[in-house]
């Protein structure tokens, strides 16, 4: 069993980790937003180009705009967006795990001090 001071130190470490995770999530959120913005602009331009320049029917433009072997710029942007989304979701899960760990440590500290 850990001593009271060890538990308090572990709780402090978790608080620092939580702050770091929130800061990282802010950065990742901005990267995700920028990636989403770039993807949507490129996708819209490609849909419009396919219809106006290549004379593709509107109904087919959406699927074709997502990329092929020759023109995969939109697909690369979507991939980048998806990677940032995954990173963002992972940061959110880490924050939740840290918060849970903090609650567990707080419970152990209360138990050791005899506080309900």
BELNORDA-V408540 format. One record per helix or strand of 2 or more residues. SS is the DSSP state (h for helix, s for strand). FROM is the first residue (numbers start at 1). LEN is the number of residues. Records with the same first field share a line. If there is no record, write none. Layout:
SS = FROM-LEN + FROM-LEN
This chain:
h = 4-49 + 58-8 + 73-41
